[in-house]
Amino acid sequence: MKRFLSLEASEMLDLSKEELLNSIKASEGRVVVSENVVVKEPVVDGITSSEIARAFGADLLLLNVFDMNNPLVKGLESTDPVKDLRQLTGRPVGVNLEPVDLNAPLLEQRKDIPMGRIATEESLKKAEELGFDYICLTGNPGTGVSTKKIAETIHLAKKHFSGIIIAGKMHGAGVDEQILDSENIDLLLEAGADIILLPAVGTVPGITMENLTKAIEYIHRKSRLVMTTIGTSQESSPKEIIRRIALDNKICGADLQHIGDAGYGGLGNYMNIFEMSRTIRGDRHTIKMMASSIRR
C-alpha cells in the first residue's frame, strides 16, 4: 500500500476502508481535509466548491449541510452527485451527519435542521447507498450535538455504513460540555470510531499544544487516527494564522488536518487550503496533489 500523498486519482477511488486508513497513516501527518457547504453557490460559476478545494491541494473532501433526503450539490446537476463528484475530483468524498441530542444542556438556542442531515438509521443507510467514502459524526454551531449522542450513533453507524467513521466535535455545537475530555474521548474510542476528531490548537479556548498532544498520544496508543479541525471561522484568517495552526497541529501528532467551510461560497479561503498543504508537506507534494490529472 502506498501512502496517500503518493497515490494517483484512480488508486484513491479504488481503496477499501482499511486501505484508505493505512494510506493516511503512512502519510505521517500530511493529509488535508477540506469541508464545504453544498447548498451555497460556489465562488466561480459552473464548478463545485469541492473541485476548487481539490485544485488548491485538498486530499479528502467533506460535504456539509448535505441533505440525504434532497441530495443536492451546487454547481453540479446530477441525480447521483456523490458518484459524479468523486469522478470529477478524483478524491474520496465524505459527509457530515449530526447526532442531535434533544436532552443536552444548551448554551444557546437550538437550531433545527432537516431530518436528512441528522444521523439516523435512515440517513446512514442513504450515505451507504450514495457511495460516500466516509462519514463525519459531528455538529454544526447551535445544533445541540453532544459527545454522548455521537458515541451512541457510532454503534448505529457501524451497522449500516461500511466506510470510515470519523467522530468528535470541532466546537461546542451549542452544548455545555468539555470537548477535550478524557471520558468523552474514551466514549468515542470504545464505540469504535476509526478517526477521532478534535479541535485544532488555537481554534477553541483552552486547546493548547500540551493537552492536544497528550490526547493524540493517548488515541494513537489505542491504534486510532486523529483529525484536527479548524471549525471556528479561522479558515478565513490571514495565511500566517493557518500556517501556525497547521504546523502546531502537525507537531502535536495530527494524522489529518481539516480546514472548515467559513468563507465565500461555503468554502474556506482556497489560498488557505494551499497554505495548509504546503505547510504540512512542502511544495513538492502540494504541487503533485494540485497538478496531477484525475485521469491518471
C-alpha positions, 0 to 999 in steps of 0.5 A: 500500500502506498501512502496517500500523498503518493497515490494517483486519482484512480488508486484513491477511488479504488481503496477499501476502508482499511486501505484508505486508513493505512494510506493516511497513516503512512502519510505521517501527518500530511493529509488535508481535509477540506469541508464545504457547504453544498447548498451555497453557490460556489465562488466561480460559476459552473464548478463545485466548491469541492473541485476548487478545494481539490485544485488548491491541494485538498486530499479528502473532501467533506460535504456539509449541510448535505441533505440525504433526503434532497441530495443536492450539490451546487454547481453540479446537476446530477441525480447521483452527485456523490458518484459524479463528484468523486469522478470529477475530483478524483478524491474520496468524498465524505459527509457530515451527519449530526447526532442531535441530542434533544436532552443536552444542556444548551448554551444557546438556542437550538437550531433545527435542521432537516431530518436528512442531515441528522444521523439516523438509521435512515440517513446512514443507510442513504450515505451507504447507498450514495457511495460516500467514502466516509462519514463525519459524526459531528455538529454544526454551531447551535445544533445541540450535538453532544459527545454522548449522542455521537458515541451512541450513533457510532454503534448505529453507524457501524451497522449500516455504513461500511466506510470510515467513521470519523467522530468528535466535535470541532466546537461546542455545537451549542452544548455545555460540555468539555470537548477535550475530555478524557471520558468523552474521548474514551466514549468515542474510542470504545464505540469504535470510531476509526478517526477521532476528531478534535479541535485544532490548537488555537481554534477553541479556548483552552486547546493548547499544544500540551493537552492536544498532544497528550490526547493524540498520544493517548488515541494513537496508543489505542491504534486510532487516527486523529483529525484536527479541525479548524471549525471556528471561522479561522479558515478565513484568517490571514495565511500566517494564522493557518500556517501556525495552526497547521504546523502546531497541529502537525507537531502535536501528532495530527494524522489529518488536518481539516480546514472548515467551510467559513468563507465565500461560497461555503468554502474556506479561503482556497489560498488557505487550503494551499497554505495548509498543504504546503505547510504540512508537506512542502511544495513538492507534494502540494504541487503533485496533489494540485497538478496531477490529472484525475485521469491518471 
